[in-house]
Amino acid sequence: MELSIIEETPKKLVFELKGAGHTICNVLKEKLWANKHVKVSTYNIAHPLVGTPKVIVETDGETKPRKAVSEAAEALKKDVADIKQELKKFRW
């Protein structure tokens, strides 16, 4: 997965996530919404087969958008680790 920043201001971050799809973008969006300083968290994929997801994050200025994205990614990492631990309980 490759991240390319398109626009960055103190309150707004727009970036592309090459190699990502709806699955990762949806969970990232939801994790961002959990941050009380995030005012906009969305993404768009212009074409379902060949489009690159464009993620838009805006904050109230109390937290920088990069920090909000980083915290959301860390929360996702923890969730995945928790799921992995739960799955280890089962024999496949």
N, C-alpha and C positions, 0 to 999 in steps of 0.2 A: 504494500500500500504506500502510495506517495502523496504527500501533502504539499500543495502549492498555495501560497497566500496571494490572494487577488487584491484585497483592500484591507487596510488596517488603520484605525484611528484609536484614540484613547477609549472610546465606548463601543466600537464596532469592529468585527473581524469577519471577513468573507474569505473562505478558502475552498479549494477543490480537494477531494479525496479520491485520487485515481486508484482504481482497483477495488473500490468499495461499492456496496449496493444498498438496497433499502434496509436490510437487516441491521447493519452496523450504524447507518445513519439514523434510523428510528430510535435505537437504544441510546445513542449519543444525544439526540434531541431530548429524549425524556430525562436523561441524567442532568442535562443542562437546565431544564425547567425546574429541577429540584433546588437549584441555587436561587435564593431570594433576590439576588442582585441582577439576575438575567431577565431582561424585558422582552427579548426576541430570541427564539431558538427554532430554526427551521432549516429545511434543505430542499433542493430541487434537482431533479434529474431530467434534463431537457428531452432526452430520447431514451426510452426504456432498454433498448438493446445496445446502443453505442454511447450513451451520454455519461458524462462524469459528474458525480454528485457535487453540488455547490452548497456549502453549509454557511449559514448566516447566523451570527451571534451578536446580540447587542446587550449591553449592560447599563445600569444606572450610573456608572462611573465609580461606584464604591469598590468594585472589583474589575480588574482589567479583563477583557474578553479572553486573552491567551490563558490567563490563570484559571478562568472558569472552564475552559476547554480541557486544560490539563487536569483539573480536579475531577471533571466528569470522566475523563479517560481512566484515571486512577480508580474511581468508583466502579467503572465497568470491569477493570482488571480484577478487582476484589470479587465482584459478582461471579465472574467466570471461574475464579479459583474456588469459590464456595460451591458452585455447581459441580465442578470437577471432583471435589471432595465427596459430595453427595452421591455422585455416580460411581465412585469407587466402592460404595457399599453393596452394589449389585454385581452379580456375576453375569457377564455377557457371554 
